[in-house]
C-alpha cells in the first residue's frame, strides 16, 4: 500500500536535525558523569554507603516538586518570540555544564557530614538545570515536525547521539581516574563539562519551531491538568515500567568497582564499554529502518524480555573468566541497545494520544513526567549502595584508584560476591517487574500517526477516528 504523501515529506533541515542530535550528546555527557560516577566519587571520599544512599534518596524528593513545577511553568509561560522550547534550551547551555563541575568540587577538609551537605545542595541545583534542559528538548521535536516517521527517526538518532555522549564520558572518565593516570574526579568533571558545552551550542542557532498544535494557547488550572493526566493512562503505564527497569540498573554505578576489584583494573571498564557499545550503536543506527517494518512498542517489549533472560546468563557466567564475561556482555547489549534507543521515544506518542482523547494540549506536564522519570531512575545509585551495604563492604578513603592500588586496599570474598549480585541480578528483577505495566500498553504507531495529524489540524477528527485500528477503538470505546 502506498504511503500518504504527508508521511513522505521531511519537514526539518539537515543542520536543524544535527544540532538537535548534538545537544543530546552534550546532555548525555553531563548526565552520565552524574549518573554513573557520582556514587564512586562519594565512596572514595570515605562516606559510609548507607549515608550516601540516604542522601541520594533525599535529593530525589526535590524531583517531585521540581519537575512538576517546571512542567506547569513550561505550559504557562509564553515568550514574545512565539517559541516555547528554544529560549529554555539556550539558558541551559551555561547552567548545565557549570553545575556539573560544581558538584564534583567537594573540599577535602570537610567532614563526612559536610561533604554530604555539599553534595545535596549542588546536586539539587544541577537537577534543576537538567529539568530546564530536558522538558524543552523533548517537546521541541513535536514543534519541528508532525510526521511520525520523521519524529521516530529524529528521536532514534537522538538516542544514538546520547549514547555517543555517554560512551565518551564512560570511556574518558575511567581512563582519567584510573590507577595509571590518576586524575581527580573534580578535574575530570571540568573536561567533560567543557566538551558537553561545545556539543550543545549549535542548537541555539539551528532549531526551528514550525508546528503549532490547536489548543496550544489554552490555560488550565491544576485540577484540569490532573484530570488530563489521569485520563492519559498510557503515560502512567509506560513510565511505571520505565522507572522499575531503570531504578534496577545497579550495574552502572558500581562499574568501576566491578572492574577494579573483580577484573583487576579500573581500565577494564573501558574494554567492557567498547564491547557493549558496538551492538548498542549498531541498533541505534539501524533503528530508523527497523521501525519502518516493525511496531515500535512490540520491539521494545520483547527486547526487555531478552535483556532479562541474558542478564541471568551473565550472572551464572560469573566473574572468573574475563573473556566469557565480555562475550555475554556483548550479547546482552543487543536487546539493551534497542531498549536504550527507544525508551524515551514514546512520550511524543503519549502526548498525541492525550491531546486526541482529552482535547487538551498539556505536553509540558507529559515531558516533565518524562524528565522526572529519567532522573528518578538515578535512584539506581543509592539502591546499589543499599544492596551492597547488606554485604561486608569496607569503606575506603582515596582520591583516585591510583591511591587504592598504592595502599593495597582489598575487599573480602563475601563483599565481592555481594558486588557481583548487585551488579548483575538486581537489573533482572527490575526488568521483570517492568514487564507488568508494559503488558498493558496498547498504543501503536499507525494509530498515533492519525492522531498526530488530527491534532495538528491536517485532517478532521472524524477522518482520524475512522482510520484507527479496530483493536484501539474497542479498547478506547471510540466510534
Secondary structure, 3 states (H helix, E strand, C coil): CCCCHHHHCCCCCHHHHHHHHHHHHHHHHHHHHHHHHHHHHHHHECCCHHHHHHHHHHHHHHHHHHHHHHHHHHHHCCCCCCCCCHHHHHHHHHHHHHHHHHHCCCCCCCCHHHHHHHHHHHHHHHHHHHHHHHHHHHHHHHHHCCCHHHHHHHHHHHHHHHHHHHHHHHHHHHHHHCCCCCCCHHHHHHHHHHHHHHHHCCHHHHCCCCCCCCCCCCCCCHHHHHHHHHHCHHHHHHHHHHHHHHHCCHHHHCHHHHHHHHHCCCCHHHHHHHHHHHHHHHHHHHHHHHCCCCCHHHHHHHHHHHHHHHHHHHHHHCCCCHHHHHHHHHHHHHHHHHHHHHCCCCHHHHHHHHHHHHCCCCHHHHHHHHHHHHHHHHHHHHHHHHHHHCCCCCCCECCCHHHHHHCCCCCCHHHHHHHHHHHHHHHHHHHHHHHHHHCCCCCCHHHHHHHHHHHCCCCCHHHHHHHCCHHHHHHHCCC
